[in-house]
Amino acid sequence: MQTLLIIGYVWPEPTATAAGSRMLQIIHQFQQSNYQVVFASPAQKPETAFALETIDVKSVSIVLNDVSFDVFLKEISPSIVLFDRFMMEEQFGWRVVKECPKAIRILDSEDLHFLRKARQLAVKNGEELPTGKLHTDDAKREIASIYRCDVTLTISEFEMDYLQRVYAIPAYLLWYFPFIIKVEEKETSSFTERTHFMFIGNFIHDPNWDAVLELKKYIWPSLRKQVPTAKLYIYGGYPSEKVWQLHNPAERFYVMGRAKEVVTVMQSARVCLAPLRFGAGLKGKMMDAMQNQTPFVTSSVGAEGMFGMHDFSDVIASTREEFVQKSVTLYCNQQLWETMADQGTNVLKDRFNEIAYRTVFVTKLQALLENYEQYRTQNFIGAMLQHHTLKSSMYLSKWIEEKNKS
């Protein structure tokens, strides 16, 4: 049995983050192809981390800038190494190349971090969101990591196009691998059985915290006046004291903390609000909403890469005033509500059904395994960057390693 080594930036927490859910989907995909999966991370494991042993995945804690990782690599001899975000490729990629040169190197980008950060800065400065080439240090680092790997799993069609169109990344280096789910027909709560609004998203993710402040300061004060019986419930993991301070029953604004069961809170709410002003990738909260037939109102950033040719114009807003009005209409109009609930199910069936991706993924992976030398030969830029990384990162890491001994 071949081994897949995943080097995780953090330990998966599917109850707290969409990234955690996606990581479990990736693990499942490789297990379906009969891979033994080992998950390793230098991060501290939280109590809420998913119990990987329950799905037959071995978990290992590893150390940064330490030769013990080289020994670990030799012991498990992985045929594929997947880096969870480019920061892990920067830290461990050169060691993988040195100890396991034939191992396929896959980068899971999650989302384009440099794009999310640039958008965040633009919002902070009151500027238009950037659309062209970014020359930030983060962009240079992430693009370099994409080139150094044999392939990058890209979660969003928008980001696939952006990388090819703006940065001229070769198409063969990018594989579209979005959230994938098993679409099931199930009974959900009806329009009349549901009440109130909700938001969900972990609070250590900047786009979510910004969205909650948008709701608190600008959107909810106007919205609650137009729907005077409704309440707004805020769910998310890792709430700090500043988050709890927003809780105000007099304003019908309730901070609830981590949701024990996403299905329960989703199916009790009538409308999910997601006024995201910046971000990247696909939004897990929208996937959760569609799986539970909970209509939502969001921004163009929230909708990015999500719906394809399906029409969601009735629930995508470009201004705060439009967001409030569309939220009121969706909350009060049963016909529109039912239409959008059905539209969400159609999107899942057409665009994120796991059946549509499993065979394609297996075929492409097998071709890469059999022809990896040819793949690498055509990627001269990646080889050049790998050469310089070995010369720079390797010696920096060794210097840190020696310093830590003293």
C-alpha positions in Angstrom: 0.0 0.0 0.0 1.3 3.4 -0.9 1.6 6.2 1.7 0.3 9.8 1.5 2.0 12.1 4.0 0.0 15.3 4.7 2.0 18.1 6.4 -0.7 20.2 8.1 -0.4 23.8 9.0 -3.0 23.1 11.7 -4.8 20.0 12.9 -8.2 19.5 11.2 -11.2 20.9 13.1 -14.2 20.3 10.8 -16.6 21.6 13.5 -14.8 25.0 13.5 -13.4 25.6 10.1 -14.2 24.9 6.4 -10.6 24.1 5.9 -10.9 21.3 8.4 -13.8 19.8 6.5 -12.0 20.1 3.3 -9.0 18.3 4.7 -11.1 15.3 5.7 -12.5 15.3 2.1 -9.0 15.1 0.7 -8.1 12.3 3.1 -11.2 10.4 2.1 -10.3 10.9 -1.6 -6.9 9.3 -1.2 -8.2 6.5 1.0 -10.7 5.7 -1.7 -7.6 5.1 -3.9 -6.2 2.7 -1.3 -3.6 5.0 0.2 -2.4 4.8 3.8 -2.6 8.3 5.1 -0.2 9.9 7.7 -1.0 13.3 9.0 1.9 15.3 10.5 1.9 18.9 11.9 4.2 21.1 13.9 1.2 22.9 15.3 -0.1 22.4 18.8 -3.1 20.0 18.7 -6.2 21.6 20.3 -8.7 19.5 22.3 -11.3 20.1 19.5 -9.1 18.6 16.8 -10.7 15.7 14.8 -9.8 12.3 16.1 -7.9 11.1 13.0 -7.4 7.6 14.3 -11.2 7.0 14.0 -10.8 7.1 10.2 -7.6 5.0 10.2 -5.2 8.0 9.8 -1.9 8.0 11.8 -1.2 11.4 13.4 2.4 12.5 14.2 3.7 15.7 15.8 6.8 17.1 13.9 9.3 19.8 14.8 10.4 22.7 12.6 14.1 23.1 11.7 15.0 19.7 13.0 16.7 16.7 11.4 14.2 14.4 13.1 11.8 15.2 10.3 14.4 13.7 7.8 14.5 10.5 9.8 10.7 10.4 9.9 10.6 10.8 6.1 12.9 7.9 5.5 10.9 5.7 7.9 7.6 6.1 6.1 9.0 6.7 2.6 5.8 8.4 1.2 5.0 8.2 -2.5 3.0 11.5 -2.2 3.5 14.4 0.1 0.7 17.0 0.4 1.5 20.4 1.9 -1.4 22.0 3.7 -0.8 25.6 2.5 2.3 27.1 1.1 3.9 27.9 4.5 4.4 24.1 5.1 6.0 23.7 1.6 8.4 26.5 2.5 9.3 24.8 5.8 9.5 21.2 4.7 9.5 21.1 0.9 13.3 21.1 0.5 13.6 18.3 3.0 11.1 16.2 1.0 13.1 16.9 -2.2 16.3 15.9 -0.5 15.1 12.7 1.3 12.4 11.6 -1.1 13.1 13.0 -4.5 10.7 10.8 -6.4 7.8 11.6 -4.1 5.0 13.6 -5.8 4.7 17.0 -4.1 1.1 18.4 -4.0 0.2 21.8 -2.6 -3.3 22.3 -1.2 -3.7 26.1 -1.4 -7.1 26.2 0.6 -7.5 29.7 -0.8 -5.0 32.2 -2.3 -3.6 33.7 0.9 -1.9 36.6 -0.8 -5.1 37.6 -2.5 -7.1 37.4 0.7 -4.6 39.6 2.5 -4.4 42.1 -0.3 -8.2 42.4 -0.3 -8.2 42.8 3.5 -5.7 45.7 3.2 -7.8 47.3 0.4 -10.9 47.2 2.6 -9.0 48.6 5.5 -7.7 51.5 3.4 -11.1 52.2 1.8 -9.9 51.1 -1.7 -11.3 49.0 -4.5 -10.5 45.3 -4.3 -7.4 44.5 -6.4 -8.0 42.6 -9.6 -4.6 42.6 -11.3 -1.2 41.3 -10.6 0.0 41.7 -7.0 3.7 42.2 -6.2 3.5 41.6 -2.5 6.0 39.4 -0.6 3.1 37.0 0.1 2.3 36.8 -3.6 5.9 36.0 -4.5 6.1 33.3 -1.8 2.8 31.6 -2.7 3.4 31.7 -6.5 6.9 30.3 -6.0 5.5 27.5 -3.9 3.0 26.6 -6.6 5.8 26.4 -9.1 8.0 24.2 -6.8 5.2 21.6 -6.5 4.2 19.1 -9.1 0.6 20.2 -8.8 -1.6 22.6 -6.7 -5.1 21.7 -5.6 -7.2 24.9 -6.3 -10.5 25.2 -4.6 -12.1 27.9 -6.7 -12.7 28.3 -10.5 -12.1 32.0 -10.1 -8.7 31.4 -8.6 -7.9 28.8 -11.3 -8.6 31.5 -13.9 -6.8 34.3 -11.9 -3.6 32.3 -11.6 -3.5 31.4 -15.3 -4.7 34.8 -16.6 -2.7 37.1 -14.4 0.3 35.1 -13.4 0.6 32.8 -16.4 0.7 29.7 -14.3 0.7 26.6 -16.6 -2.7 24.8 -16.5 -1.1 21.4 -15.9 0.2 22.7 -12.5 -3.3 23.5 -11.3 -6.0 21.0 -10.5 -9.5 22.1 -9.6 -10.6 20.4 -6.4 -13.4 22.3 -4.7 -15.4 21.2 -1.7 -16.9 17.9 -2.6 -19.9 16.4 -0.9 -22.2 13.4 -1.1 -25.5 14.9 -2.2 -28.4 13.3 -0.5 -32.1 13.9 -0.7 -33.3 14.7 2.8 -36.2 16.3 4.6 -35.4 19.8 6.0 -37.4 22.3 8.0 -39.9 24.4 6.0 -40.2 28.1 5.7 -42.9 28.4 8.3 -40.9 26.1 10.7 -37.9 28.4 10.7 -37.4 31.8 12.3 -34.6 34.3 12.7 -31.3 35.1 11.0 -27.9 33.6 11.6 -24.2 34.0 10.9 -21.6 31.2 11.2 -17.8 31.3 10.9 -14.8 30.9 13.3 -13.7 34.2 14.8 -9.9 33.8 14.3 -10.5 34.1 10.6 -10.3 37.8 9.8 -13.0 37.9 7.1 -15.5 36.4 9.5 -14.7 38.8 12.3 -15.0 41.7 9.9 -18.4 40.4 8.7 -19.7 40.2 12.3 -18.7 43.8 12.9 -20.5 44.7 9.6 -23.6 43.0 10.9 -23.4 44.6 14.4 -22.6 48.2 13.4 -24.4 48.7 10.1 -26.6 45.9 8.8 -28.5 44.6 11.8 -29.6 48.0 13.2 -31.5 48.7 10.0 -32.6 45.1 9.4 -34.1 44.5 12.8 -36.3 47.6 12.4 -37.8 46.2 9.3 -38.3 42.7 10.8 -39.1 43.6 14.4 -39.8 40.1 15.6 -36.6 38.5 14.2 -33.4 37.8 16.1 -29.8 37.4 14.8 -27.7 34.5 16.2 -23.9 34.5 15.8 -22.1 31.2 15.8 -18.4 30.4 15.5 -15.4 28.8 17.2 -12.7 30.6 19.2 -14.8 33.6 20.4 -12.6 36.0 22.3 -13.8 38.5 24.9 -14.2 41.2 22.3 -16.6 38.8 20.5 -18.7 38.1 23.6 -19.0 41.8 24.2 -21.1 42.2 21.1 -23.8 40.0 22.7 -26.9 42.2 23.3 -30.3 40.7 23.8 -31.9 44.2 23.9 -30.9 44.5 20.3 -31.8 40.9 19.5 -28.2 40.2 18.7 -27.0 36.9 20.3 -23.4 35.7 20.3 -23.7 31.9 20.8 -20.1 30.7 20.4 -19.3 27.3 18.8 -22.2 25.5 17.3 -22.4 22.0 18.6 -24.3 20.8 15.6 -24.2 22.9 12.4 -27.1 21.0 10.9 -29.3 21.9 13.9 -28.5 25.6 13.9 -28.7 25.9 10.1 -32.1 24.1 9.9 -33.6 26.3 12.7 -32.7 29.5 10.9 -34.7 31.0 8.1 -31.8 33.0 6.5 -28.0 32.9 6.8 -26.3 36.3 6.5 -22.8 36.5 5.1 -21.7 40.1 4.4 -18.1 39.2 3.6 -16.1 42.2 2.4 -12.9 40.3 1.7 -11.6 36.8 1.5 -10.7 34.2 -1.1 -11.6 30.6 -2.1 -14.9 29.0 -1.6 -17.0 29.8 1.5 -17.8 26.8 3.8 -20.7 28.6 5.4 -22.4 28.7 2.0 -21.8 25.0 1.4 -23.3 24.3 4.8 -26.3 26.5 4.1 -27.0 24.8 0.8 -26.7 21.4 2.3 -29.4 22.3 4.8 -31.6 24.2 2.4 -31.0 27.5 4.3 -31.1 30.4 1.9 -28.6 33.2 2.4 -27.7 36.7 1.4 -24.0 37.4 0.7 -21.6 39.7 -1.2 -19.8 39.2 -4.5 -16.8 38.0 -2.5 -18.9 35.5 -0.7 -20.4 34.3 -4.0 -17.1 34.1 -5.9 -16.5 30.8 -7.7 -19.6 29.3 -6.1 -22.6 29.2 -8.4 -21.4 28.9 -12.0 -24.4 29.5 -14.4 -27.0 29.3 -11.6 -28.7 32.6 -11.0 -28.3 33.9 -7.4 -28.7 37.6 -8.2 -31.6 37.9 -5.8 -29.3 37.2 -2.8 -26.0 38.9 -3.8 -25.6 42.4 -2.6 -23.0 45.1 -3.4 -24.0 47.7 -0.8 -25.1 47.6 2.8 -28.5 49.1 1.9 -29.0 46.4 -0.8 -27.9 43.7 1.6 -30.5 44.8 4.1 -33.3 45.0 1.5 -32.5 41.6 0.0 -32.3 40.0 3.5 -35.8 41.4 4.4 -37.3 40.2 1.1 -35.8 36.7 1.4 -36.9 36.5 5.0 -40.5 37.5 4.3 -41.2 36.1 0.8 -41.9 32.4 1.1 -41.9 31.8 -2.7 -38.5 33.4 -3.1 -37.2 31.5 -0.1 -38.3 28.2 -1.5 -36.8 29.0 -4.9 -33.4 29.8 -3.4 -33.4 26.7 -1.2 -34.0 24.6 -4.3 -31.4 26.5 -6.2 -28.8 25.7 -3.5 -29.6 22.0 -3.9 -29.2 22.2 -7.6 -25.8 23.9 -7.2 -24.6 21.1 -5.0 -25.7 18.4 -7.5 -24.3 20.2 -10.5 -21.0 21.6 -9.2 -19.9 19.8 -6.0 -21.1 16.2 -6.2 -18.2 13.9 -5.2 -19.1 11.4 -7.9 -18.1 13.9 -10.6 -14.6 14.4 -9.2 -13.5 11.1 -7.9 -12.8 9.3 -11.2 -11.2 12.4 -12.8 -8.9 12.9 -9.8 -7.8 9.2 -9.7 -7.0 9.3 -13.5 -5.0 12.5 -13.3 -3.1 11.3 -10.2 -2.2 8.0 -11.8 -0.9 9.9 -14.9 1.2 12.1 -12.7 2.7 9.2 -10.8 3.6 7.4 -14.0 5.0 10.4 -15.8 6.4 12.7 -13.0 9.8 13.1 -14.7 8.1 14.5 -17.8 6.0 16.8 -15.7 9.0 18.1 -13.9 11.0 18.5 -17.1 8.5 21.0 -18.6 8.5 23.0 -15.4 11.8 24.8 -15.6 10.8 27.7 -13.4 9.8 25.2 -10.7 13.2 23.5 -10.9 15.0 26.8 -10.8 13.1 27.9 -7.7 13.7 24.5 -6.1 17.5 24.9 -6.7 17.6 28.3 -5.0 15.4 27.1 -2.2 17.7 24.2 -1.4 20.6 26.7 -1.3 18.8 29.3 0.9 16.1 27.6 3.0 18.3 24.6 3.7 21.2 26.5 5.1 18.9 28.9 7.1 17.2 25.9 8.6 20.4 24.2 9.4 21.7 27.4 11.1 18.5 27.6 13.2 18.9 23.9 14.0 22.5 24.4 15.3 21.5 27.5 17.2 18.7 25.6 19.0 21.3 23.1 20.2 23.3 25.7 22.0 
